[in-house]
Amino acid sequence: MLKKIVNPLVIASVALLPLMSACSSDTRTEAKASESVKKEVTAKSGKDFKLEPKKVSEGIYCMFGVLDGPTKENAGFMSNSCYIETEGSWVLWDAGATYKFAEQAYAAMKKIKDMPVSTVILSHEHDDHWLGAGYYQKNFGAKVIGSKLIGEHFKPGHEAETRMYTILKPEDVEGTKIITVDETAKEGTTTFTIGGVEMKYVSLGQAHSEDDYLLYLPGKKVMLAADVIMNGRITSNRDGSVLGQIKAIDTVKSMQWDVCVPGHGFITDKTATDESTLYFKLLKERIIAALDDDVEATEINEVVTLPEFKKAAMYDMLNSNNVSAAYTELEMAD
């Protein structure tokens, strides 16, 4: 029989197979490691909010937050803020909760019209509405107008004491600083014109918070009501007033507007105020009835439950506290 002739190249190729396999495995391992690093870098760069400003009226665009409190998942984007187009600049109503949110909000608005932000006007002291203002001060030298309570209750350098720093991921609060208000809001109604747009900044006193304001644009028939109006979710009345809320809601409803942007919620048409109106009307009526029936403070949450709002976001978290606070307020007012 003839002996088979073995090709030396075949032998060499066979010998190299383990080495080639090892190299291929190393390459795949390196690729996976590289991809892992990329994912880690992306994760640590902070949340991409994928913001899409909604046009609510001619020259007015708003960012609508989720119906929730601040969480790691939403990175603090749970309140509404609006850009107002004026001649040569944007005016901002509420700045959001973080520097990174503000940065992304402006990037989205720049695509609509490339203008600086000249003025930031704030509705109240709750940090989800104003902690992003530092972005506009730093990058545009924007004037910030807001409640004196921001300066009294929040001190630069004490960011770690804010809700956002306590709750959110470090990468999502990076760059966020407590700002100094440039101009303190005044009592009553302050009327000013910026870039040809007339604005009325109206003090509401204690309502949702200890010191609330709304911004009314009479020429556009637009009401920027912030947290005295909410829809789709329960309000938090932790440092507000039931009587003050009702008065503030009546003020909002007394003005002529076609669009009303709530502080939380998505409804902006003529029905925007309906839920807040009903909630505080029922809350007041049922607490007073309970007081007339000599219901004790320890029993009030069993008697007053507001089942009409059970399906609203944050009902389980906030309603019982609102009822207890209302009981205390109305008992003292009686």
N, C-alpha and C positions, 0 to 999 in steps of 0.2 A: 504493500500500500504506500501511496505517496504521502509524505509528511506535509501537513499544512504549513504554509509559510506565514508567519505572523509579522505584520507590518509594525516596525518600531514606533511609528507615529501614533498607531492605535494604543500601544502600550503606554506611551507618554501621556496621551489624552486621558486614558483611564486613571493613571497615577495622579493627574491634576484635578480630577473630579472632586475629591474631598476638599481641596484648597479652594476651588471655584465655589463650591457650595458654601463654604465658610465665609468667603468674601461676599457672596450674595446675601447670606444671612446677616452679616455685619452691616451691609448697605441698607437692608430693610430695617434693622434695629436703629441705625442712625437716622433713617427717614422718620421712623416713629418717634424717636427722641426729639427730632427737630420739630415735628408736628405738635408734640406735647409742649415744648417750649413756647411755640407760637400761641397755643391755646392758653397757656399760663399768662403770657404777656397780655393777650387780649382780655383775659379775665381781670387782670390787675389794672387795666387801663380805665376801668369804670364802665358803667352801663351806657349802652347806646339807646337813647330814648326813641329813636326813629320818629322824630317830631314832624308832624304835618299840620302847619297852622291852618285853622279854619276861618274863612272869611265870614264874619257875622254881619257886617254892614260895609258900605263903601269906605275903604281905607282903614278898616279895623279888623285885625286878625287875632285869634285867641288860641292858646294851647289849653286843652282840657285834660286835667289829671284824672287818675282812676278814683273810683268811689271806695276809698279805704283810708286808713291812717298811714303814717310813714312806716315802711317795712324795708327790709333788705331787698326784697324782690322788686318793689317799685322805685327804690332809690330816692324816695322823698317826693316823687312827682304825683301829688294827689290834690293839688289846688290849681285853680285856673288863673292864667295871666294873659294880658292882652296888649298888643302893640297898636298904637294909634299913629297913623301917617299924618305928618304935618309938612309944611314947606321946608325941606332941607334936613329933617331929622325925624326919628321915631320918638314917641313918648310911650313909656311903658307903665302899665297898671299892674302892680305886683310883679315880683321878680323871681318867684319860685324859691325852692328850698336850698339849692346848692350852686356853687360856682360852675360846676360842670353842666348842670341843667341850663343855666343862663347862657353859657358858651354855645351849647348846641341849639338853644332857642334862637339866639342871634344869627347863627350860621344858617338856620332855616329861613329866617326873615330876610337875610341878605340876598338870598336867591330871588325873593320877591321884589325887593328894592334895596339897593346898596346905599344905605344912609347910616350915619352914626345915631346913637341913642343920646339925646340931649338931657332928658329928664326921666326920673323914675318916681312914680307916685305910689305910695303904699297905703293899704286899707286898714291895717291894724298890726298889732305886735306879735302875733303868732308866727313862729319862725318858718313855717312852710310857705309863707307868703313873701318873705323879704330877705332871707339869708343869701340868696343869689345876687343881691344888689351890688355886692363888692366887685363882681365882674364888670359892671357898667361904670362904676367909679374908676376902676383901674385902667380900663381900656379906652374909655371915652371922656373921662372927667365929668360924667353925668351928675347933674344935681339930683339929690335924693330928698324927697319931701315925705314926711311921715309923722306918726304919733310920737309925742315926747316920751312915751312909756318905753319905746325901743331903747332910747339912751339911758333911761332910769333902770330898766330891768336886765339889760344886756351890755356887758362891758368888753371892749376889744381885748383879745388875749384869753378870754374865757370861753372859747368855742366848745371846749369839751363838756361844758355844762348844758349845752343846747340839746334838744330832742334829737336833732339830726346826727350829731356826733355820737350820741348815746346809742342810737338805733341802727344807723346805716353802716355799710362796709367802709373801711378806711379809704379805699380807692374812690369811693363815690363822694366823699366829703373833702377830698384833697383840694386845696386852694380856697376852700370856703372860709370866709372871715366875717366876724361881726363888724358891721359898718357903723359909721357915725352919720346920723341924719344931718344933712346940710341945712334944711329949713324945717322947722317944727310946724306941724299942722295947727291951724287956729280953730277956735270954736266958731259956730255959725257956718255961714257959707262964704267961701273964698272963690271969687271969679277971676280967672286969668285966661289969656290967649297965648298959645304957643304955636308959632308957624301958621297963623291964620285960623286955628281951630279954637273956638271958645270952649272952656271947661269950667264946671262948677264942682268944687271940692267941698262936700257937705259933711259937717261933723254930726254924728248921731249919738254921741255920748256912750254910755254903757249899754250894750245890746248883746251882740255875740261875745264880745270881749269887754275889757274895761274901757276901751276908747276906740270906737269904730268910725269909719268914713266911707262914703261912696263917691263915685266920680260920674257926673252927669254931663253928657255932650248934647246940649239943646239943639244945635244945628243939625245933628245927625239923628236925633231922637234915640239915643243909645244910653242905657243905664248900666254902669259897671258897679254892681251891688256888693261884691265880695261876700263875706260869710253871713251877712244878715239874711241872705237868700240862699237856700240850698234846695236841690231836688234830686231824687233818686237815692238819697241817703239821709240818715238821722244826723242832726246837728250835735255839736258838743257845746253845752251851756255851762262848762265848768267854771268860768269866771265871768259869765254874762248875766243877763237879767231877763226874766220872762216879760215883765212889763216894758223893759227897754226894747226887747225884740219886737213886741207888738207895735210899739211906737215907731220903731225904725222901719218895719214893714209897711206901715201906713204912710210913712214919708216916701218910700219908694213908689208906692201905688198912687200917690197924689201927683206925681210928675208925669208929663206926657212922653212916652217912649214906645217904640215899636220893638226894640230889642233890649232884653235884660239879661246880662251875663251873671250867673250866680258864682259864688266863691268855690262851690263844689257842685257838680252836676252838669248835665248836658242840655237841658231845656232852656232855650233863650227867647221863645216867642211870648205871646200875651199870657200864656199859662205858667210862665216861669215862677211866679210868686205863689201859686196855688198851694203847693205842699207846705211851705213854711207858714203861710197864713192859717191853714187848717191845723197844723201841728200845735202851734202856740195858742190858738183859740181853744182847742180841746184840752190842752195841758192846763191852761188857766181855769177853765170852767170846771174841770173834774177835780182839780186840787181844791178849789173854793168849796165845791160840794162836799168833798171829804172833810174839810175843816168844819163845815156846818154840821156834819154828822159826828164830830169829835173823834175822827180817825187819828190815831197816834202816829208819830213819825216812823216808828218801827213797823207799822202796818201799811204805810202808804203805797209801797210798791206791789202789795197784793191787791190793793183796791184800784189803783190807777195804773193801767198797763198800756193804753193806747194801741189796741190790737189792729187798728186801721193801718199802722205803719210796721207791722211785724215783718213784712217782706222787703222793707227798705234796707239798704246796706247799712251796716254798723248798728242796727237796732239792738242786738243782744249786748253789744259793748257799751253803748252810750245812754240808752233810754232810761234805765233805772237811776243812773246818776242825775240825769236831767230832772226826773220826777222828784228825787230827794231834794235837789237844790231849789226847785220851784216851790216845794212845800215849805222850806225854811224861809224863802223870800216872801211868799204870800201870807204866811202865818205872822211874820213881823209887820207886814204892811196892813194887816187887818185892823 
